[in-house]
């Protein structure tokens, strides 16, 4: 009788297991039915150090009671902290998730992805691999996996360095930050618009406008309006309570340390606005930097004007003006770049994030009404733009970037792990307005310096 009973029992258990898996097939906690777990073989390793962000913070808003280092997640002590891992798939189907972790004590965490949730026990040990869940990926694109602490026996939940995946959805090309700088990868891709200038004209002035959509603009965003061959000019968000208008000119001496620039190669300040702060910058080339701490607003269109004029003595003066909230032009600064004899060249705009902790947030801007003005005062409307992106995008470490034409202007967008992207090299065009900017060049404001460009 016993063997027959066992056979019936095992058959009933098998049926119940199938029913249970059918109900919870989206995501199965490994601790419930170990014999149903997929094997951790043929795994793709996604390093947490380059692909994870703290998207919800705990009681300590500065640190979030946890951190992300080059090695992954550490200091994970607060149950309110959410670590979000992002990666992109090009195939669909089942996707099995595993976590490589270490810890002196057992803990319990929750895993949430694609609308499914499970709770997983992490064993004590070093470099243990825990099965998290199985997802059904229905569309190619980015997948977000949230990890959150539930219960712990020790001080922290665990340290973790890799999310490991296999299954049908992992067999296609996958995109994540791996053999690439974690710093630049977590910042996300920078995107650019290049405006072809007429080759037979001396362009002295460049004018453009930017609108950051209402409510948008996470900290760490730089919306660059007037780029030229030797520098850039735009607006940025440095902190929640601080926004800037930034204008910088590179030195002709190539170095990341401004202290290394010889005297005769240094960019010299000619003039600046009363509220403008000036200094040096480095790390991405070096040169002269000027900025206003200014409360520019989302949902409002801002105007930018830059002049590039050779002085006839082997140097070139660069001057930028910003049209503020009060409806008036203000001088940001004027710089003299030595060993440079050029008019305006390489007209471009860009959008970037300079805070690696905010690389998971999306940012977008509308780039409007681009015009060039020649040395003899002729305005030329620029209605075409080429799309480009930085090495983070070109090496496909991140694929969340876009550009295009929208409502008669160009736009750029990056971050946020968008699933669609724009091919680098794409050309855009906008409908021209035919109405040149009305600017009284002679009436533009001077600054507070005695030396004038």
NORHUBEL-V315600 format. One record per residue. N is the residue number from 1. SS is DSSP state (alpha for helix, beta for strand, coil for the rest). PSI is psi as a letter, one per 30 degrees, with the letter a starting at -180 (NA if undefined). OMEGA is omega in degrees with one decimal (999 if undefined). Layout:
# NORHUBEL-V315600
n=(N:N)
ss=(SS:SS)
psi=(PSI:PSI)
omega=(OMEGA:OMEGA)
This chain:
# NORHUBEL-V315600
n=(1:2:3:4:5:6:7:8:9:10:11:12:13:14:15:16:17:18:19:20:21:22:23:24:25:26:27:28:29:30:31:32:33:34:35:36:37:38:39:40:41:42:43:44:45:46:47:48:49:50:51:52:53:54:55:56:57:58:59:60:61:62:63:64:65:66:67:68:69:70:71:72:73:74:75:76:77:78:79:80:81:82:83:84:85:86:87:88:89:90:91:92:93:94:95:96:97:98:99:100:101:102:103:104:105:106:107:108:109:110:111:112:113:114:115:116:117:118:119:120:121:122:123:124:125:126:127:128:129:130:131:132:133:134:135:136:137:138:139:140:141:142:143:144:145:146:147:148:149:150:151:152:153:154:155:156:157:158:159:160:161:162:163:164:165:166:167:168:169:170:171:172:173:174:175:176:177:178:179:180:181:182:183:184:185:186:187:188:189:190:191:192:193:194:195:196:197:198:199:200:201:202:203:204:205:206:207:208:209:210:211:212:213:214:215:216:217:218:219:220:221:222:223:224:225:226:227:228:229:230:231:232:233:234:235:236:237:238:239:240:241:242:243:244:245:246:247:248:249:250:251:252:253:254:255:256:257:258:259:260:261:262:263:264:265:266:267:268:269:270:271:272:273:274:275:276:277:278:279:280:281:282:283:284:285:286:287:288:289:290:291:292:293:294:295:296:297:298:299:300:301:302:303:304:305:306:307:308:309:310:311:312:313:314:315:316:317:318:319:320:321:322:323:324:325:326:327:328:329:330:331:332:333:334:335:336:337:338:339:340:341:342:343:344:345:346:347:348:349:350:351:352:353:354:355:356:357:358:359:360:361:362:363:364:365:366:367:368:369:370:371:372:373:374:375:376:377:378:379:380:381:382:383:384:385:386:387:388:389:390:391:392:393:394:395:396:397:398:399:400:401:402:403:404:405:406:407:408:409:410:411:412:413:414:415:416:417:418:419:420:421:422:423:424:425:426:427:428:429:430:431:432:433:434:435:436:437:438:439:440:441:442:443:444:445:446:447:448:449:450:451:452:453)
ss=(coil:alpha:alpha:alpha:alpha:alpha:alpha:alpha:alpha:alpha:alpha:alpha:alpha:alpha:alpha:alpha:alpha:alpha:alpha:alpha:alpha:alpha:alpha:coil:coil:coil:coil:coil:coil:coil:coil:coil:coil:alpha:alpha:alpha:coil:coil:coil:coil:coil:coil:coil:beta:beta:beta:beta:alpha:alpha:alpha:alpha:beta:beta:beta:beta:beta:coil:coil:coil:coil:coil:coil:coil:coil:coil:coil:beta:beta:beta:coil:coil:beta:beta:beta:coil:coil:coil:coil:coil:coil:coil:beta:beta:beta:beta:beta:beta:beta:beta:coil:coil:coil:beta:beta:beta:beta:beta:beta:beta:beta:beta:beta:beta:coil:coil:coil:beta:beta:beta:beta:beta:beta:beta:coil:coil:beta:beta:beta:beta:beta:beta:beta:coil:coil:beta:beta:beta:beta:beta:beta:beta:beta:beta:beta:beta:beta:beta:coil:coil:coil:beta:beta:beta:beta:beta:beta:beta:beta:beta:beta:beta:beta:coil:coil:coil:coil:coil:coil:beta:beta:beta:beta:beta:beta:beta:beta:coil:alpha:alpha:alpha:coil:coil:coil:beta:beta:coil:coil:coil:coil:coil:coil:alpha:alpha:alpha:alpha:alpha:alpha:coil:coil:coil:beta:beta:beta:beta:coil:coil:coil:coil:coil:coil:coil:coil:beta:beta:beta:beta:beta:beta:beta:beta:beta:coil:coil:coil:coil:coil:coil:coil:coil:coil:beta:beta:beta:beta:beta:beta:beta:beta:coil:coil:beta:beta:beta:beta:beta:beta:beta:beta:beta:coil:coil:beta:beta:beta:beta:beta:beta:beta:beta:beta:coil:coil:coil:coil:coil:coil:coil:alpha:alpha:alpha:coil:coil:alpha:alpha:alpha:coil:coil:beta:beta:beta:beta:beta:coil:coil:coil:coil:beta:beta:beta:beta:beta:coil:coil:coil:coil:coil:beta:beta:beta:beta:beta:beta:beta:coil:coil:coil:coil:coil:coil:coil:beta:beta:beta:beta:beta:beta:beta:beta:beta:beta:coil:coil:coil:coil:coil:beta:beta:beta:beta:beta:beta:beta:beta:coil:coil:coil:coil:coil:beta:beta:beta:beta:beta:beta:beta:beta:beta:coil:coil:coil:coil:coil:coil:coil:coil:coil:coil:beta:beta:beta:beta:beta:beta:coil:coil:alpha:alpha:alpha:coil:coil:coil:coil:beta:beta:beta:beta:beta:beta:beta:beta:beta:beta:beta:beta:coil:coil:coil:coil:beta:beta:beta:coil:coil:beta:beta:beta:beta:beta:beta:coil:alpha:alpha:alpha:alpha:coil:coil:coil:coil:coil:coil:beta:beta:beta:beta:beta:beta:coil:coil:beta:beta:beta:beta:beta:beta:coil:coil:coil:coil:coil:coil:coil:coil:coil:coil:coil:coil:beta:beta:beta:coil:coil:coil:coil:coil:coil:coil:coil:coil:coil:coil:alpha:alpha:alpha:coil:coil:coil:coil:coil:coil:coil:coil:coil:coil)
psi=(e:e:e:e:e:e:e:e:e:e:e:e:e:e:e:e:e:e:e:e:e:e:e:h:f:e:j:k:k:f:f:e:i:e:f:f:k:l:k:i:l:h:k:k:k:j:k:f:f:f:g:k:l:j:f:k:l:a:e:j:f:e:f:g:h:l:l:j:a:f:f:b:k:l:h:j:f:k:f:f:k:k:k:k:k:k:l:k:l:f:l:l:a:k:j:k:k:l:k:k:l:k:l:f:l:l:l:k:l:k:k:k:k:h:g:l:k:l:k:k:k:k:l:k:a:k:h:k:j:k:k:e:l:k:l:j:j:f:k:k:a:k:k:k:j:k:k:k:k:e:k:k:f:a:e:l:e:l:k:k:f:k:k:k:k:a:l:e:f:f:f:a:k:k:k:l:j:d:i:l:k:e:e:e:e:f:e:l:k:k:l:l:k:k:j:k:k:k:f:g:k:j:j:e:k:k:k:l:l:k:k:k:k:k:f:a:i:l:l:g:k:j:j:k:e:j:k:l:f:g:a:l:k:a:l:l:j:e:l:e:g:k:l:l:j:k:j:k:k:k:l:f:j:j:l:f:j:f:f:f:k:l:e:f:g:k:k:k:k:e:l:l:l:e:g:k:k:l:a:l:l:a:f:h:l:l:a:k:k:k:l:k:j:k:i:l:k:l:f:k:k:k:k:k:k:k:k:j:k:k:f:g:g:g:l:k:k:k:k:k:k:k:j:a:f:g:g:k:k:k:k:d:l:k:k:k:j:l:h:k:j:l:a:k:l:h:k:l:l:l:k:l:k:g:j:f:f:g:f:f:k:k:k:k:l:k:j:l:h:k:k:k:k:l:f:g:g:k:k:k:k:j:g:k:k:k:k:l:l:a:e:e:e:e:g:g:e:k:g:i:k:l:l:a:k:k:h:g:l:l:l:k:k:l:a:g:h:k:f:l:l:k:k:k:f:k:k:l:l:l:k:l:f:g:j:l:k:j:k:j:e:f:g:k:k:l:a:g:l:f:k:k:NA)
omega=(-174.9:-180.0:-179.6:178.9:179.9:-179.0:177.8:-179.4:-179.4:178.9:178.7:178.6:-179.6:178.9:179.1:179.4:179.3:179.1:-178.9:-179.4:178.1:-180.0:-174.5:-174.6:-179.1:-176.0:-173.6:176.0:-172.0:-173.9:-175.9:-177.6:-175.8:-177.9:178.6:-176.8:174.9:179.9:179.0:177.9:-176.7:-174.1:168.4:-175.3:179.2:-176.6:-178.0:-178.0:-178.5:-171.1:-175.2:178.4:169.8:-176.5:171.6:-176.3:-179.6:-173.7:176.8:-174.1:-179.8:-176.7:-177.9:-178.6:179.1:-179.7:177.0:179.2:176.3:-177.8:177.3:-176.1:176.4:178.6:-174.4:-174.7:-172.8:-179.8:179.0:-178.1:177.7:173.3:-178.2:179.6:-178.2:172.5:-175.5:175.8:173.8:177.8:179.7:-179.7:-179.0:179.1:179.8:-177.6:176.2:178.5:173.0:-170.9:176.7:178.1:-179.7:-177.3:174.0:175.0:178.8:178.8:172.6:179.5:179.9:179.3:178.8:177.5:-179.8:-177.1:175.3:173.3:-171.5:175.8:175.9:-178.6:172.5:179.4:-178.1:178.2:175.4:179.0:-179.7:173.2:-177.9:-177.6:174.2:179.9:169.1:179.5:-175.8:-178.5:175.0:-179.7:-176.1:175.5:176.3:177.9:179.8:177.0:-178.1:-179.5:178.1:179.1:178.9:178.5:179.5:-177.5:-177.5:179.2:179.2:163.1:-177.1:-177.8:-178.6:161.5:-176.8:-176.6:167.9:-176.9:-176.3:-176.7:-179.8:-177.0:176.4:178.0:177.3:-177.9:174.6:-178.1:-177.1:179.2:-173.0:179.5:177.5:-179.6:-178.4:178.8:-179.5:173.0:-179.2:-175.4:169.5:-177.0:-170.7:169.4:177.5:-176.1:179.3:177.1:176.8:-174.1:-175.4:-177.8:170.4:-177.8:-178.2:-175.8:172.0:-177.7:173.8:-179.2:177.1:169.4:170.6:-174.8:-179.0:177.4:-179.5:174.5:173.3:176.9:-177.4:-177.4:172.0:178.5:-174.0:-174.9:-173.3:174.1:177.7:-173.5:-173.5:179.4:-173.0:-173.8:-179.5:-177.7:-177.9:177.7:-176.9:177.6:177.5:-176.7:-179.6:175.1:-174.2:165.3:-168.9:179.2:-176.1:177.2:179.9:171.0:174.5:176.6:-172.5:176.7:174.7:-179.5:-177.6:179.9:-179.6:-174.5:176.9:-176.7:-175.6:178.8:-177.6:174.6:-174.8:176.6:177.4:-176.9:177.2:175.3:-175.7:-177.7:-176.4:173.9:-176.4:178.6:179.0:171.7:179.9:177.0:175.2:-164.6:-179.3:178.8:-179.6:-178.5:176.2:-180.0:171.8:166.2:-167.0:-175.9:175.0:-169.0:171.4:-179.7:-179.8:-179.3:-179.0:-175.1:-176.7:-179.4:-178.9:177.6:174.5:-173.9:176.3:-177.1:179.9:-178.7:178.8:176.5:-179.0:178.4:178.9:-175.5:-179.5:179.1:-179.6:-180.0:-168.3:-178.3:-178.7:177.7:179.1:173.4:173.5:176.6:171.4:178.5:172.3:-177.4:174.7:-179.8:-177.8:175.7:-178.8:179.9:-173.5:164.3:-177.4:178.3:174.1:179.7:-177.9:173.0:174.0:177.0:179.3:170.6:-179.9:177.7:-176.8:178.2:-177.3:-177.7:178.9:-178.9:179.8:174.8:-176.4:174.6:174.3:-178.3:-166.8:156.8:-178.8:179.1:171.6:177.2:-176.4:-179.7:177.6:170.2:-179.7:178.6:178.2:-180.0:-179.0:-174.0:178.3:179.3:174.1:-176.8:178.0:179.5:-175.3:-175.6:177.7:178.1:-175.6:176.7:175.2:171.2:173.5:-178.2:-177.1:-179.9:-178.0:171.4:179.2:177.8:-179.1:174.7:175.8:176.5:176.5:173.9:171.9:179.0:175.9:179.8:177.9:179.1:172.1:-178.1:175.6:-177.0:-179.5:-179.5:175.0:-177.9:178.5:176.6:177.8:172.2:176.9:177.2:-179.2:177.2:-178.1:-178.1:-177.9:176.6:176.7:-175.8:174.3:-176.2:-178.1:-178.0:177.7:-172.4:171.4:-179.5:-174.7:179.7:178.1:178.2:-178.2:178.7:999)
